[in-house]
Structures are given as C-alpha cells and as structure tokens.
Amino acid sequence: MDDNLIELRKPVPKDGMDLFELVKRCPPLDTNSSYCNLLQCDHFSDTGVAATQGDQLVGFVSGYLKPSDCQVWFVWQVAVGEEARGCGLAKRMLRSVLKRAEFNQVRYLETSITPDNEASWGLFTSMARELQAPIEKTVLFDEQQHFKGRHKTEYLVRIGPFNSVSE
Ligand SMILES: CC(C)(COP(=O)(O)OP(=O)(O)OC[C@H]1O[C@@H](n2cnc3c(N)ncnc32)[C@H](O)[C@@H]1OP(=O)(O)O)[C@@H](O)C(=O)NCCC(=O)NCCS
C-alpha cells in the first residue's frame, strides 16, 4: 500500500463502526463495544487519529489525556490493518497526535502491553528511541490480581519525559 495515499485526521463519530471492524481484524487487540468505539471517535477525537485511504479506515490510534495528569497521553489502542503494515503508519499516527498544538504540555506517552505482543513492544521501543526519551515498564493490571486469571498481565509502558514534538 502506498503510504503517501493515506490521510490522517481527527476521528468523527461516523468512523465508530469502521473502527469496531478494524479492531476486530487486528488481533490480539481486545474488541470494545461499538458504543465505546463511538465515544472514542466523538468525545476523545482530539486525542486520537484516524488513517484513511479513500473511504477505507486503515489505521487508528485511540487515546486520552490522563484525567489525573494532563502531561500524560495514554494510548489506549493502536490498530493498523494488515494491508497497511510495515510502512511506518503506526509511528506516523503517534507522531501526528503529539505534534498537535494542544499537546504542547504533554511530556509522557503511556500505554499498556501484554508480554507476548512483540509488535507493540517493537513499536513503543522504537517510539522511545525517536523521542530520545527513557522507557519504563511496571505492572499495571495483573493477570491474577486484576483479571482473575482471564487475561494476561498488562504492563504499563511509560515513555518520557520528552520535548514537545514540532512539525
Ligand atoms: C503493532 C502495529 C500497530 C504496527 O503497525 P505498523 O504500521 O506496521 O508499524 P510501523 O511500520 O510504524 O513500525 C513501527 C516500529 O515498530 C516495529 N514493529 C512493527 N511491527 C513489528 C513486529 N511485528 N515485531 C516487532 N517490531 C515491529 C517496527 O520495526 C518499527 O520500528 P523501527 O521504525 O524502529 O524499525 C500493527 O502491527 C498492528 O495493528 N498490530 C495488531 C494490533 C496491535 O497489536 N496493536 C498494538 C498496539 S496496542
């Protein structure tokens, strides 16, 4: 897929169901309810990004500014359709959000990753390198303690502090 033909923009509510379908075809991501995806595209539009080619949604980053600390952008999910992988789209989407004027005060990127998600570790390790920032890993939600054994441990990955990202 030609990366130059992929446009990035803030999500709109009409993207909600396409996001639901995109996440479904991006294992190991957990699917959310379509209602949750609609909220991500509406209330959290300023802190997320949609990547489209023509009328097709090929990538998405959902996230929010942490309610207890507005210096932290918490990335909820990154999804890139198989057809668009390997051309730098995930990193381009993350960068595009960090460049927004309203992100001037953001100094940390946080996300959570399960131990077996190599692509995700690869993506965020690479992002930390690009931001020239330290990366720390701690347990966020434990398999037994929080998930009652039904989900692998989610590690909190914290990148930062980094300088504001410019155009
Ligand atoms: C993870 C995912 C978002 C990567 O998308 P992508 O557009 O192909 O990623 P990029 O091309 O921007 O690659 C970014 C970095 O991640 C690394 N990476 C990407 N896929 C990788 C993989 N399968 N294994 C190891 N590293 C990987 C790349 O090497 C690159 O690092 P570099 O620039 O230093 O070489 C995509 O594979 C995906 O949607 N997977 C399923 C959902 C998922 O696991 N999401 C995880 C985040 S919540």
The ligand as an ORCA input file, in Angstrom:
! r2SCAN-3c Opt
* xyz 0 1
  C       1.579     -3.001     16.038
  C       1.093     -2.328     14.758
  C       0.177     -1.191     15.165
  C       2.325     -1.791     13.990
  O       1.852     -1.064     12.859
  P       2.850     -0.660     11.652
  O       2.236      0.480     10.927
  O       3.186     -1.847     10.859
  O       4.131     -0.169     12.469
  P       5.296      0.767     11.909
  O       5.566      0.402     10.486
  O       5.016      2.194     12.230
  O       6.526      0.271     12.786
  C       6.917      0.961     13.934
  C       8.024      0.210     14.632
  O       7.508     -0.989     15.205
  C       8.283     -2.100     14.812
  N       7.372     -3.221     14.523
  C       6.276     -3.198     13.760
  N       5.733     -4.439     13.686
  C       6.564     -5.244     14.403
  C       6.542     -6.638     14.694
  N       5.581     -7.447     14.207
  N       7.519     -7.146     15.502
  C       8.496     -6.341     16.014
  N       8.568     -4.996     15.750
  C       7.600     -4.469     14.959
  C       8.984     -1.683     13.524
  O      10.202     -2.381     13.362
  C       9.156     -0.192     13.676
  O      10.361      0.122     14.322
  P      11.526      0.923     13.514
  O      10.865      2.123     12.877
  O      12.479      1.303     14.602
  O      12.052     -0.073     12.528
  C       0.329     -3.320     13.833
  O       1.140     -4.442     13.593
  C      -0.986     -3.801     14.427
  O      -2.012     -3.142     14.292
  N      -0.971     -4.975     15.075
  C      -2.175     -5.545     15.671
  C      -2.686     -4.713     16.820
  C      -1.669     -4.496     17.919
  O      -1.024     -5.412     18.398
  N      -1.510     -3.240     18.350
  C      -0.526     -2.954     19.369
  C      -0.649     -1.662     19.960
  S      -1.975     -1.514     21.155
*
